[in-house]
């Protein structure tokens, strides 16, 4: 049986630093290559891998029986790694296997990076053992560095693991700049919780398909998909803000209605109304854009809906403010202010103008004279 002890230097430190041509076959040449690399860069871990391969060779020699043989060789890739390294490693592997013709191979590496050759090597020879040579003062250092590098290079894994970490770090950075650390902590917990929920329920494909469809919809002119999402987020935010305002507001002792239910309901609606109106306005804008992109015509219904929403936002805000002031028994001068009168007038003008525009758009247009 013939055994090949194979050392792999995927990033070609032998050639770049030690100026050693590969492949290197034989004990003497491997020792010379290790010494050349060690003198060029004493801290390079590939030097240890080369000496480890020679050490294994020396250990196997006394065990040989009869026709058994052992050989040691080193192959290298390319400094740019990736496809260039894999092609060079593959070519040199073929050359070594052709020259040695082993029955089994013992692979020696200095980390996970070099072990990428295993599938390639396993398809051409029988791999009986993998020996990893790691510097004792820094165990797993190169393996960890390689894992991080691979996560950044792999688009799928980067989106799965690196993207949540990047978002969290970005949120914390912005929060510290704005002095909003408490919000950053809450956002971090929400992102981590959502990430764990998606992976625990195996929703990765569904979430990915959702964002893919949304992107395709935006690129194809279907802005309504994004508008619907923003509307839901605004309404959810409005509910949270309304509940927060209602819970934090202390009811005055001189409220006209004894039951606090109506008073707190008005406080909730007062805080919730701007978010609700804004959400539906975003929805109306998305509908208008889709209609214009699809038919070249902005629908009259969406225009009318947008004007009604603005009217409700302006006039509804005034009505709620007045109702709260009345319940709190405030005087007439505080209730009937100029700003509120102007706000109510602006809402009525926008409503009438929107209805007129909608009527004009719905009216049949006269045929053009030739």
C-alpha positions in Angstrom: 0.0 0.0 0.0 1.3 3.5 -0.9 0.4 6.4 1.4 0.6 10.0 0.4 0.9 12.7 3.1 -0.5 15.8 1.4 0.0 19.3 2.7 -2.2 22.1 1.2 -1.4 25.8 1.1 -4.5 27.3 -0.5 -3.4 30.9 -0.4 0.1 30.1 -1.9 2.2 31.6 0.9 5.0 29.2 -0.3 5.2 31.0 -3.6 4.4 34.5 -2.5 6.7 34.6 0.6 9.1 31.7 0.2 9.4 31.9 -3.6 9.0 28.1 -3.7 7.6 26.5 -6.8 4.8 23.9 -6.3 4.0 21.0 -6.2 6.8 20.0 -3.8 7.3 16.2 -3.7 9.7 14.4 -1.3 10.9 14.8 2.3 14.1 16.8 1.5 12.3 19.3 -0.8 9.4 19.8 1.7 11.9 20.5 4.5 13.7 23.1 2.3 10.3 24.6 1.4 9.3 24.9 5.1 12.7 26.5 6.0 12.3 29.0 3.1 8.8 30.0 4.2 9.8 30.1 7.9 12.7 32.4 7.2 10.5 34.6 5.0 7.7 34.8 7.6 8.3 33.0 10.9 4.7 33.7 12.0 3.1 32.0 9.1 1.0 28.9 10.1 1.8 27.1 6.8 5.3 26.6 8.1 3.9 24.5 10.9 1.8 22.5 8.5 4.8 21.7 6.3 6.8 20.5 9.3 3.8 18.6 10.5 3.6 16.8 7.2 7.3 15.9 7.3 6.8 14.7 11.0 4.0 12.4 10.0 6.2 11.1 7.1 9.0 10.3 9.6 6.4 8.6 11.9 5.1 6.4 9.1 8.5 5.2 7.9 9.2 2.8 10.8 5.7 1.3 10.3 6.2 0.2 6.7 6.0 -3.5 6.0 6.9 -5.4 2.9 5.9 -3.4 -0.2 4.4 -0.5 1.8 5.5 3.0 0.7 5.0 6.5 2.0 5.5 9.9 0.3 5.0 13.5 1.3 4.0 16.3 -1.0 2.8 19.9 -0.9 0.5 21.7 -3.3 -0.6 25.4 -3.3 -3.4 27.5 -4.7 -3.4 31.2 -5.4 -3.2 34.4 -3.2 -6.6 35.6 -4.5 -8.3 32.4 -3.2 -11.6 31.7 -4.8 -11.8 30.2 -8.3 -8.1 30.9 -9.1 -6.9 29.0 -6.1 -9.3 26.1 -6.7 -8.1 25.7 -10.3 -4.4 25.8 -9.3 -5.0 23.3 -6.5 -6.9 21.0 -8.8 -4.1 21.1 -11.4 -1.3 20.4 -8.9 -3.3 17.7 -7.2 -3.7 15.9 -10.5 0.1 16.2 -11.1 0.9 14.8 -7.6 -1.5 11.9 -7.9 -0.2 11.1 -11.3 3.4 11.0 -10.0 2.8 9.2 -6.7 -0.3 7.0 -7.5 -1.2 6.5 -3.8 -3.7 4.0 -2.4 -4.6 6.4 0.4 -4.1 10.0 1.4 -3.5 11.7 4.7 -4.4 15.4 4.4 -2.5 18.0 6.5 -3.8 21.5 6.9 -3.5 24.5 9.1 -7.2 25.4 9.2 -10.6 25.0 7.7 -9.6 27.0 4.6 -7.2 24.4 3.3 -9.7 21.6 4.0 -11.9 22.9 1.2 -9.9 20.5 -1.0 -11.5 17.5 0.7 -14.4 17.0 -1.8 -12.0 17.4 -4.7 -9.5 15.1 -3.1 -12.1 12.6 -2.0 -13.3 12.2 -5.6 -9.8 11.3 -6.8 -8.3 9.3 -3.9 -9.2 7.6 -0.7 -8.7 10.0 2.3 -8.1 8.0 5.5 -7.2 10.9 7.8 -7.1 14.7 8.2 -4.4 16.2 10.4 -5.0 19.8 11.4 -1.8 21.6 12.5 -2.7 24.6 14.7 -0.3 26.8 16.6 -0.8 26.0 20.3 -0.7 29.7 21.3 -3.7 30.6 19.1 -6.0 27.5 18.7 -8.9 27.9 16.3 -7.8 31.4 15.4 -7.5 30.8 11.7 -10.6 28.6 11.7 -12.6 31.4 13.2 -11.1 34.0 10.8 -12.0 31.7 7.9 -15.6 31.2 9.1 -16.1 35.0 9.4 -14.6 35.5 6.0 -16.8 32.9 4.5 -19.9 34.4 6.1 -19.1 37.8 4.5 -18.4 36.2 1.1 -21.4 34.0 1.0 -24.4 36.1 0.0 -27.0 33.7 1.4 -25.3 33.2 4.7 -24.5 36.9 5.0 -28.1 37.8 4.7 -29.0 35.2 7.3 -26.4 35.9 10.0 -24.5 39.1 9.2 -27.4 41.3 8.2 -29.2 41.1 11.6 -25.9 41.9 13.4 -25.3 44.8 11.0 -28.8 46.2 11.6 -28.4 46.0 15.4 -25.0 47.7 15.3 -26.4 50.4 13.1 -29.3 51.0 15.4 -27.1 51.3 18.4 -24.8 53.7 16.6 -27.6 56.0 15.6 -29.2 55.7 19.1 -26.0 56.8 20.8 -25.6 59.7 18.4 -29.1 60.8 19.2 -29.1 59.9 22.9 -31.9 57.3 22.5 -30.2 54.2 24.0 -33.4 52.9 25.5 -35.1 52.7 22.1 -32.0 50.9 20.7 -32.3 48.2 23.4 -35.9 47.7 22.6 -35.3 47.6 18.9 -32.4 45.1 19.4 -34.6 42.8 21.4 -37.4 43.0 18.8 -34.9 42.2 15.9 -33.4 39.3 17.7 -36.8 38.0 18.7 -38.1 38.3 15.2 -34.9 36.6 13.8 -35.3 33.7 16.3 -39.0 33.3 15.5 -38.4 33.2 11.7 -35.7 30.5 12.1 -37.6 28.5 14.7 -40.8 28.4 12.6 -38.8 27.7 9.4 -40.2 30.8 7.7 -37.0 31.7 5.9 -38.3 30.9 2.5 -41.6 32.6 3.1 -40.0 35.8 4.4 -37.5 35.7 1.5 -40.3 35.3 -1.0 -42.3 38.1 0.6 -39.4 40.6 0.2 -38.6 39.3 -3.3 -42.2 39.8 -4.4 -42.3 43.2 -2.8 -39.1 44.2 -4.7 -40.5 42.8 -7.9 -43.7 44.7 -7.4 -41.9 48.0 -6.8 -39.8 47.5 -9.9 -42.8 46.6 -12.0 -44.8 49.6 -10.9 -46.8 47.9 -8.1 -46.0 50.4 -5.4 -49.3 49.5 -3.7 -47.6 46.5 -2.1 -45.1 48.7 -0.3 -47.8 51.3 0.5 -49.9 48.6 2.2 -47.0 47.5 4.3 -46.2 51.1 5.4 -49.9 51.7 6.1 -50.0 48.7 8.4 -46.9 49.8 10.2 -48.3 53.3 10.7 -51.5 52.0 12.1 -49.7 49.7 14.4 -47.5 52.5 15.6 -50.6 54.7 16.1 -52.2 52.1 18.3 -49.1 51.8 20.4 -48.7 55.6 20.7 -52.4 56.0 21.5 -52.3 53.3 24.3 -49.1 54.9 25.6 -50.7 58.4 25.7 -53.9 57.1 27.2 -52.0 55.2 30.0 -49.7 58.1 30.8 -52.4 60.8 30.9 -53.9 61.5 34.3 -57.6 62.3 34.3 -58.2 65.8 35.8 -60.5 65.8 38.9 -62.9 68.3 37.3 -63.9 66.2 34.2 -67.5 66.7 33.4 -68.3 63.0 32.8 -67.8 60.8 35.8 -67.0 57.6 33.8 -63.4 57.7 32.6 -64.1 55.5 29.6 -65.2 58.2 27.2 -62.4 60.6 28.3 -59.7 58.0 27.8 -61.2 56.9 24.5 -61.0 60.4 23.2 -57.4 60.7 24.3 -56.6 57.5 22.5 -58.3 58.7 19.3 -56.6 62.0 19.5 -53.2 60.4 19.4 -54.2 57.6 17.0 -55.9 59.8 14.3 -52.7 61.3 12.7 -51.1 57.9 12.3 -54.3 56.4 10.8 -54.8 59.2 8.4 -51.1 59.1 7.3 -51.3 55.4 6.8 -54.4 55.6 4.5 -52.8 58.5 2.7 -49.8 56.4 1.9 -52.2 53.7 0.7 -54.0 56.2 -1.6 -50.7 57.5 -2.9 -49.6 53.9 -3.8 -52.9 53.3 -5.5 -52.6 56.5 -7.5 -49.0 55.6 -8.6 -50.1 52.1 -9.7 -53.0 53.4 -11.6 -50.8 56.0 -13.4 -48.0 53.4 -14.1 -50.5 50.8 -15.4 -53.0 52.9 -17.3 -51.4 56.3 -17.6 -54.3 57.8 -15.7 -54.7 58.5 -12.0 -58.0 57.2 -10.9 -60.6 59.7 -9.6 -61.6 57.5 -6.7 -58.1 57.6 -5.2 -58.0 61.4 -5.6 -61.4 61.7 -3.8 -60.3 59.2 -1.1 -57.1 61.2 -0.4 -59.0 64.5 -0.1 -61.6 62.9 2.3 -58.7 61.5 4.4 -57.1 64.9 4.6 -60.4 66.4 5.6 -60.9 63.8 8.3 -57.4 64.3 9.6 -57.8 68.1 9.9 -61.5 68.3 11.0 -61.4 65.2 13.1 -58.4 66.5 14.9 -60.2 69.7 15.7 -63.3 67.8 16.9 -61.3 65.6 19.2 -59.4 68.5 20.6 -62.6 70.4 21.3 -64.2 67.4 22.9 -61.3 66.8 25.2 -61.3 70.5 26.2 -65.0 70.5 26.9 -64.7 67.4 29.1 -61.9 69.1 31.0 -64.2 72.1 31.5 -61.9 74.7 29.8 -63.2 78.1 28.9 -64.6 79.1 25.5 -61.5 81.2 24.5 -59.3 78.2 24.9 -61.6 76.0 22.9 -62.5 78.3 19.9 -59.0 79.3 18.8 -58.0 80.9 15.5 -55.7 78.0 14.7 -58.5 75.5 15.0 -60.9 77.6 12.9 -58.3 77.8 10.2 -57.6 74.1 10.4 -61.3 73.3 10.1 -61.7 75.7 7.1 -58.7 74.2 5.4 -60.2 70.7 5.7 -63.5 71.8 4.2 -61.8 73.6 1.3 -59.6 70.5 0.5 -62.7 68.2 0.7 -64.7 70.4 -1.7 -61.8 70.8 -4.0 -61.1 67.1 -4.1 -64.8 66.3 -4.8 -64.7 68.8 -7.7 -61.5 67.3 -9.2 -63.0 63.8 -8.8 -66.2 64.9 -10.6 -64.1 66.4 -13.4 -62.0 63.3 -13.8 -65.1 61.1 -13.9 -66.8 63.3 -16.5 -66.5 62.0 -20.1 -64.0 64.0 -22.1 -65.1 65.5 -25.5 -63.5 63.9 -28.5 -60.6 65.8 -30.0 -61.4 67.6 -33.3 -59.1 66.6 -36.2 
